[in-house]
Amino acid sequence: MAALDSFPITRKWPVKFPDRIQLYSLPTPNGVKVSIMLEETALPYEPHLVDFDNNDQLSPEFLSLNPNNKIPAIIDPNGPDGAPLPTAPLPPGAARPVVPAPGAATGPSKTSTGVMGGTGPAPNSPR
């Protein structure tokens, strides 16, 4: 188990349950996806509110965990060396279904990956 006090982010958001996954997020569409998954898998976690009104995502503590200043950010103290989970988008083809349905696409398209990463055309936008 990693010593969570070695992460600068814990100075701004103190840890109450050091054995749990630490989730730094905000209740936005992207922000709740991880908490929904953690609830559905019954993994214990401690949520920390990242307040965009106060620019928490730009604080040195938050940027020490996620230099891209994006939510959600996670520390898993029971993971490999308690390291932060990667926050970069998956490369094309990395997120494939285990058993694809007949005729189903076997990987994300470049457009969908670009939209998720904020670099591609948005749906229903002129191309």
Backbone hydrogen bonds in HBPLUS format (Angstrom, degrees):
<---DONOR---> <-ACCEPTOR-->    atom                        ^
c    i                          cat <-CA-CA->   ^        H-A-AA   ^      H-
h    n   atom  resd res      DA  || num        DHA   H-A  angle D-A-AA Bond
n    s   type  num  typ     dist DA aas  dist angle  dist       angle   num
A0002-ALA N   A0077-PRO O   3.09 MM  75  5.01 153.4  2.17 131.3 138.8     1
A0006-SER N   A0003-ALA O   3.06 MM   3  5.84 165.0  2.08 120.7 124.8     2
A0007-PHE N   A0004-LEU O   3.03 MM   3  5.65 168.9  2.04 120.3 123.8     3
A0010-THR N   A0007-PHE O   3.05 MM   3  5.85 157.4  2.10 124.6 130.0     4
A0011-ARG N   A0008-PRO O   3.02 MM   3  5.66 164.5  2.04 118.4 123.5     5
A0012-LYS N   A0009-ILE O   3.24 MM   3  5.63 132.5  2.48 105.3 115.4     6
A0013-TRP N   A0009-ILE O   3.07 MM   4  6.29 163.7  2.10 151.8 157.0     7
A0020-ARG N   A0017-PHE O   3.10 MM   3  5.74 170.0  2.11 124.8 127.8     8
A0021-ILE N   A0044-PRO O   3.22 MM  23  6.46 162.2  2.26 144.0 138.6     9
A0046-GLU N   A0021-ILE O   2.73 MM  25  6.13 155.3  1.79 169.3 176.1    10
A0022-GLN N   A0075-ILE O   2.81 MM  53  5.07 170.7  1.81 160.1 161.1    11
A0075-ILE N   A0022-GLN O   2.95 MM  53  5.07 150.6  2.04 139.8 148.6    12
A0023-LEU N   A0046-GLU O   2.99 MM  23  6.00 171.0  2.00 146.0 149.0    13
A0048-HIS N   A0023-LEU O   2.68 MM  25  5.92 137.1  1.86 164.6 176.4    14
A0024-TYR N   A0073-ALA O   2.82 MM  49  5.11 171.6  1.82 166.1 165.6    15
A0073-ALA N   A0024-TYR O   2.95 MM  49  5.11 152.1  2.03 141.6 150.5    16
A0025-SER N   A0048-HIS O   3.00 MM  23  6.32 159.6  2.04 169.9 176.2    17
A0050-VAL N   A0025-SER O   2.73 MM  25  5.25 160.1  1.77 147.6 149.5    18
A0028-THR N   A0026-LEU O   2.68 MM   2  5.68 130.4  1.93 117.0 100.5    19
A0032-VAL N   A0028-THR O   3.00 MM   4  6.02 147.4  2.11 162.9 163.5    20
A0036-ILE N   A0032-VAL O   2.92 MM   4  6.08 155.5  1.98 157.4 163.9    21
A0037-MET N   A0033-LYS O   3.10 MM   4  6.37 158.7  2.15 144.3 149.7    22
A0038-LEU N   A0034-VAL O   2.84 MM   4  6.12 160.7  1.88 154.4 160.0    23
A0039-GLU N   A0035-SER O   2.91 MM   4  6.04 154.7  1.97 144.0 150.6    24
A0040-GLU N   A0036-ILE O   2.89 MM   4  6.11 162.8  1.92 151.4 156.3    25
A0041-THR N   A0037-MET O   2.95 MM   4  6.10 145.7  2.07 147.6 156.1    26
A0043-LEU N   A0038-LEU O   3.06 MM   5  5.22 144.1  2.20 148.0 153.7    27
A0042-ALA N   A0039-GLU O   3.18 MM   3  4.98 153.6  2.25  97.7 105.7    28
A0054-ASN N   A0051-ASP O   3.22 MM   3  5.55 141.1  2.38 103.2 112.9    29
A0056-ASP N   A0051-ASP O   3.01 MM   5  5.35 170.1  2.02 151.2 147.9    30
A0055-ASN N   A0052-PHE O   3.01 MM   3  4.63 160.7  2.05  99.1 104.4    31
A0058-LEU N   A0055-ASN O   2.95 MM   3  5.44 159.9  1.99 115.2 121.9    32
A0059-SER N   A0056-ASP O   3.05 MM   3  5.19 165.1  2.07 109.7 114.2    33
A0063-LEU N   A0059-SER O   2.93 MM   4  6.15 172.8  1.93 162.9 165.3    34
A0064-SER N   A0060-PRO O   2.98 MM   4  6.02 130.4  2.23 135.3 146.4    35
A0065-LEU N   A0062-PHE O   2.96 MM   3  5.45 143.5  2.09 110.7 120.8    36
A0066-ASN N   A0062-PHE O   2.92 MM   4  6.20 167.5  1.94 156.5 160.7    37
A0069-ASN N   A0066-ASN O   2.97 MM   3  5.55 163.5  2.00 126.6 128.8    38
A0085-LEU N   A0074-ILE O   3.35 MM  11  5.92 154.3  2.42 137.1 144.1    39
A0079-GLY N   A0076-ASP O   3.01 MM   3  5.16 165.6  2.03 111.7 115.9    40
A0082-GLY N   A0079-GLY O   3.08 MM   3  4.84 173.6  2.08 108.7 110.4    41
A0083-ALA N   A0080-PRO O   3.06 MM   3  6.05 172.2  2.07 128.9 130.9    42
A0094-ALA N   A0091-PRO O   3.03 MM   3  5.65 161.2  2.07 145.7 146.1    43
A0104-ALA N   A0101-ALA O   2.90 MM   3  5.24 161.8  1.94 136.4 136.4    44
A0113-THR N   A0109-SER O   3.05 MM   4  6.25 161.5  2.08 151.8 157.1    45
A0114-GLY N   A0110-LYS O   2.88 MM   4  5.98 153.9  1.94 143.0 150.6    46
A0115-VAL N   A0111-THR O   2.89 MM   4  6.12 156.3  1.95 152.5 158.5    47
A0116-MET N   A0112-SER O   3.02 MM   4  6.18 162.7  2.05 145.6 150.1    48
A0117-GLY N   A0113-THR O   2.95 MM   4  6.08 147.2  2.06 142.8 152.1    49
A0118-GLY N   A0114-GLY O   2.89 MM   4  5.88 103.5  2.49 132.8 150.1    50
A0119-THR N   A0114-GLY O   2.63 MM   5  4.72 142.6  1.77 150.8 150.1    51
A0120-GLY N   A0114-GLY O   2.88 MM   6  4.00 143.1  2.02  99.3  94.9    52
A0118-GLY N   A0115-VAL O   3.09 MM   3  4.94 155.3  2.15  98.5 106.0    53
A0125-SER N   A0122-ALA O   3.19 MM   3  5.58 140.0  2.36 140.8 135.9    54
